[in-house]
Amino acid sequence: MHGTSAVIIRSKASSKSTAVGVVYRSHKFIVHKKTKTGSWVYITDKKSGVTGWVSGTYVYRTVYMCLD
């Protein structure tokens, strides 16, 4: 996550859906799936165990590659 210290976890892939939890910047989480456009990501927060949707604009993945 970048640009913010916390993101609301929602019950559905919509900003109008019910909030079910919060994932903070320092928390690790598992990504299960994304919407086709990548605008929403279905996650489980490893610290709280809460599962739900977060906005894809706050989630990024680090890619490691060999630089031989």
PyRosetta script that sets phi, psi and omega in degrees:
from pyrosetta import init, pose_from_sequence

init()
pose = pose_from_sequence("MHGTSAVIIRSKASSKSTAVGVVYRSHKFIVHKKTKTGSWVYITDKKSGVTGWVSGTYVYRTVYMCLD")
pose.set_psi(1, 144.2)
pose.set_omega(1, 176.7)
pose.set_phi(2, -144.3)
pose.set_psi(2, 154.6)
pose.set_omega(2, 177.3)
pose.set_phi(3, 85.9)
pose.set_psi(3, -6.1)
pose.set_omega(3, -179.0)
pose.set_phi(4, -155.0)
pose.set_psi(4, 160.6)
pose.set_omega(4, -179.1)
pose.set_phi(5, -96.2)
pose.set_psi(5, -16.3)
pose.set_omega(5, 179.4)
pose.set_phi(6, -154.7)
pose.set_psi(6, 149.7)
pose.set_omega(6, 179.0)
pose.set_phi(7, -130.7)
pose.set_psi(7, 139.0)
pose.set_omega(7, 179.5)
pose.set_phi(8, -77.2)
pose.set_psi(8, 132.9)
pose.set_omega(8, 173.7)
pose.set_phi(9, -91.2)
pose.set_psi(9, 129.2)
pose.set_omega(9, -175.5)
pose.set_phi(10, -116.0)
pose.set_psi(10, 157.4)
pose.set_omega(10, -177.3)
pose.set_phi(11, -71.8)
pose.set_psi(11, -27.7)
pose.set_omega(11, 178.7)
pose.set_phi(12, -134.2)
pose.set_psi(12, 166.7)
pose.set_omega(12, -179.0)
pose.set_phi(13, -79.5)
pose.set_psi(13, 64.2)
pose.set_omega(13, -179.7)
pose.set_phi(14, -155.5)
pose.set_psi(14, 138.6)
pose.set_omega(14, 179.4)
pose.set_phi(15, -68.8)
pose.set_psi(15, -12.9)
pose.set_omega(15, 179.5)
pose.set_phi(16, -95.3)
pose.set_psi(16, -4.0)
pose.set_omega(16, -179.0)
pose.set_phi(17, -78.6)
pose.set_psi(17, 167.9)
pose.set_omega(17, -176.6)
pose.set_phi(18, -64.8)
pose.set_psi(18, 135.5)
pose.set_omega(18, 174.7)
pose.set_phi(19, -76.7)
pose.set_psi(19, 130.1)
pose.set_omega(19, -179.7)
pose.set_phi(20, -113.3)
pose.set_psi(20, -9.0)
pose.set_omega(20, 179.6)
pose.set_phi(21, 174.5)
pose.set_psi(21, -173.8)
pose.set_omega(21, -179.9)
pose.set_phi(22, -136.9)
pose.set_psi(22, 137.4)
pose.set_omega(22, 172.5)
pose.set_phi(23, -111.6)
pose.set_psi(23, 128.4)
pose.set_omega(23, -178.1)
pose.set_phi(24, -96.2)
pose.set_psi(24, 159.1)
pose.set_omega(24, -175.6)
pose.set_phi(25, -51.1)
pose.set_psi(25, -40.5)
pose.set_omega(25, -175.9)
pose.set_phi(26, -79.7)
pose.set_psi(26, -11.5)
pose.set_omega(26, -178.7)
pose.set_phi(27, -74.6)
pose.set_psi(27, 144.1)
pose.set_omega(27, 172.2)
pose.set_phi(28, -95.1)
pose.set_psi(28, 148.0)
pose.set_omega(28, 179.4)
pose.set_phi(29, -145.2)
pose.set_psi(29, 158.0)
pose.set_omega(29, 179.3)
pose.set_phi(30, -99.9)
pose.set_psi(30, 131.1)
pose.set_omega(30, 175.8)
pose.set_phi(31, -94.3)
pose.set_psi(31, 121.9)
pose.set_omega(31, -179.6)
pose.set_phi(32, -93.3)
pose.set_psi(32, -44.4)
pose.set_omega(32, -179.2)
pose.set_phi(33, -163.5)
pose.set_psi(33, 169.6)
pose.set_omega(33, 177.9)
pose.set_phi(34, -131.2)
pose.set_psi(34, 158.6)
pose.set_omega(34, 170.5)
pose.set_phi(35, -69.4)
pose.set_psi(35, 163.2)
pose.set_omega(35, -177.1)
pose.set_phi(36, -55.6)
pose.set_psi(36, -36.8)
pose.set_omega(36, -179.3)
pose.set_phi(37, -84.8)
pose.set_psi(37, -11.5)
pose.set_omega(37, -177.7)
pose.set_phi(38, 80.0)
pose.set_psi(38, 7.7)
pose.set_omega(38, -177.3)
pose.set_phi(39, -75.3)
pose.set_psi(39, -19.8)
pose.set_omega(39, 176.4)
pose.set_phi(40, -133.2)
pose.set_psi(40, 143.3)
pose.set_omega(40, -177.6)
pose.set_phi(41, -127.0)
pose.set_psi(41, 130.4)
pose.set_omega(41, 179.4)
pose.set_phi(42, -91.1)
pose.set_psi(42, 118.6)
pose.set_omega(42, -172.5)
pose.set_phi(43, -130.3)
pose.set_psi(43, 165.4)
pose.set_omega(43, 165.5)
pose.set_phi(44, -124.0)
pose.set_psi(44, 122.8)
pose.set_omega(44, 176.5)
pose.set_phi(45, -74.8)
pose.set_psi(45, 118.2)
pose.set_omega(45, -176.8)
pose.set_phi(46, -64.3)
pose.set_psi(46, -29.6)
pose.set_omega(46, -177.1)
pose.set_phi(47, -77.2)
pose.set_psi(47, -45.6)
pose.set_omega(47, -176.5)
pose.set_phi(48, -97.2)
pose.set_psi(48, -19.9)
pose.set_omega(48, -177.5)
pose.set_phi(49, 80.9)
pose.set_psi(49, 3.3)
pose.set_omega(49, -179.2)
pose.set_phi(50, -74.6)
pose.set_psi(50, 134.6)
pose.set_omega(50, 178.2)
pose.set_phi(51, -115.3)
pose.set_psi(51, 136.3)
pose.set_omega(51, 178.3)
pose.set_phi(52, 174.8)
pose.set_psi(52, -165.8)
pose.set_omega(52, -175.4)
pose.set_phi(53, -102.8)
pose.set_psi(53, 138.9)
pose.set_omega(53, 173.1)
pose.set_phi(54, -127.7)
pose.set_psi(54, 154.8)
pose.set_omega(54, 179.0)
pose.set_phi(55, -64.0)
pose.set_psi(55, 130.8)
pose.set_omega(55, -179.3)
pose.set_phi(56, -64.8)
pose.set_psi(56, -17.6)
pose.set_omega(56, 179.8)
pose.set_phi(57, -68.4)
pose.set_psi(57, -16.6)
pose.set_omega(57, -178.9)
pose.set_phi(58, -103.8)
pose.set_psi(58, 0.4)
pose.set_omega(58, -177.3)
pose.set_phi(59, -116.3)
pose.set_psi(59, 130.2)
pose.set_omega(59, 173.4)
pose.set_phi(60, -137.8)
pose.set_psi(60, 155.3)
pose.set_omega(60, -177.0)
pose.set_phi(61, -114.3)
pose.set_psi(61, 133.4)
pose.set_omega(61, 176.1)
pose.set_phi(62, -83.1)
pose.set_psi(62, 131.7)
pose.set_omega(62, 179.4)
pose.set_phi(63, -109.8)
pose.set_psi(63, 125.4)
pose.set_omega(63, 177.7)
pose.set_phi(64, -99.9)
pose.set_psi(64, 139.0)
pose.set_omega(64, 177.5)
pose.set_phi(65, -144.1)
pose.set_psi(65, 154.9)
pose.set_omega(65, 179.2)
pose.set_phi(66, -79.4)
pose.set_psi(66, 133.3)
pose.set_omega(66, -178.1)
pose.set_phi(67, -111.0)
pose.set_psi(67, 36.7)
pose.set_omega(67, 180.0)
pose.set_phi(68, -66.0)
pose.dump_pdb("model.pdb")
